């Protein structure tokens, strides 16, 4: 089991890196972004640093700097592979690290996602999860079923502002996502752990009494079940949510195992954690472990001056500093370790770092930041569990239908 004093650490992988100019860096591999080997190499590098998990970005429209419409830019990475399929391809090539692809819930169905993530969990031997993401307005025309209210323009520094406008625009979407996650979780439980008998002598492959209709009926979905995939190895694969404001924090507190927040300083971190904990209590989950991770964009180098030079060169290539919803850190691994520990005092239990350039900043995380955290006694020196829930100190949940039966 993980030591309580240890930080949890994840990295968010997206294209050639989170900085829009990353694909033009010398060590970038833009011609390999649509290959399995590229993603396998990145995840292997993350695993070499003993990280808890990686997340893989995804969406249902081409990347755009505008959430409401295509930007028609041709100087930035456009196009990507399906994140769940990439994670499933990489899973057999790794042994310990968790794999958490992003899934857009707005135009998909809970049954599809439940079986896809359950399959990932089976293939990875219990290291699967997903990040539930609402659709952006520019994705709606690909499906033609409904319109999505425009998102408000980002404020200074890429901050979603004002938050109340963002929440009004997406209020229904967060409620829909809560229903979606609940339906998915019930489908994962629709097979009891011992439902598969596989007894040739009695000609019984499954025990039908241990397969259950979930009969979920919410405002947005009606799902009968059971799933077509037996219960995942973890029982319930990891559910994660990115939360910039009160409404998504409420969603995360009610539905997720990990909530990513985007604090700008220690006070901001404390406020975000307090918000999640209050909503967790209100939802009756006060006795459960819900991790709150801080998201940071990171550009690293051996010295602070080198890191500043790197970031300035990237910004110049991009035509200016890009907006970010998270704090942008530029500096050394030692300075980043100082910042992480300072933010942890606000109640954060871990961090999801967004490398500006791949593989450069990922290599700096695994090769410089991790050893620095280990030197300070706040990060593992070996993997201590076989499942992603185990790495995060989360127990394997009981099957709700088995308990009821």
Secondary structure, DSSP 8 states (H G I E B T S, - for coil): ---TTS-EEEEEE-TT-SSTTGGGSTT--GGGTTSHHHHHHHHHHHHHTT-SEEEE---SS---SSTTS----SSS------HHHHHHHHHTT-SS-EEEEEEE-TTS-HHHHHHHHHHHHHHHTS-EEEEEE---GGGGGGT-S--------B-GGG-B-SHHHHHHHHHHHHHHHHHHHHHHHHHHTSB-TT-EEEETTTTEEE-GGGB----EE-SS-EE----SS---TTSS-EEEEE-SSHHHHHHHHHH-SEEEE--SSHHHHHHHHHHHHHHHHHTT-TTS--EEEEEEEEEE-SSHHHHHHHHHHHHHHHTS----SSEEEEE-HHHHHHHHHHHHTTT--EEEEEESSTTHHHHHIIIIIHHHHHHTT-S-SS---SSHHHHTT------HHHHH-
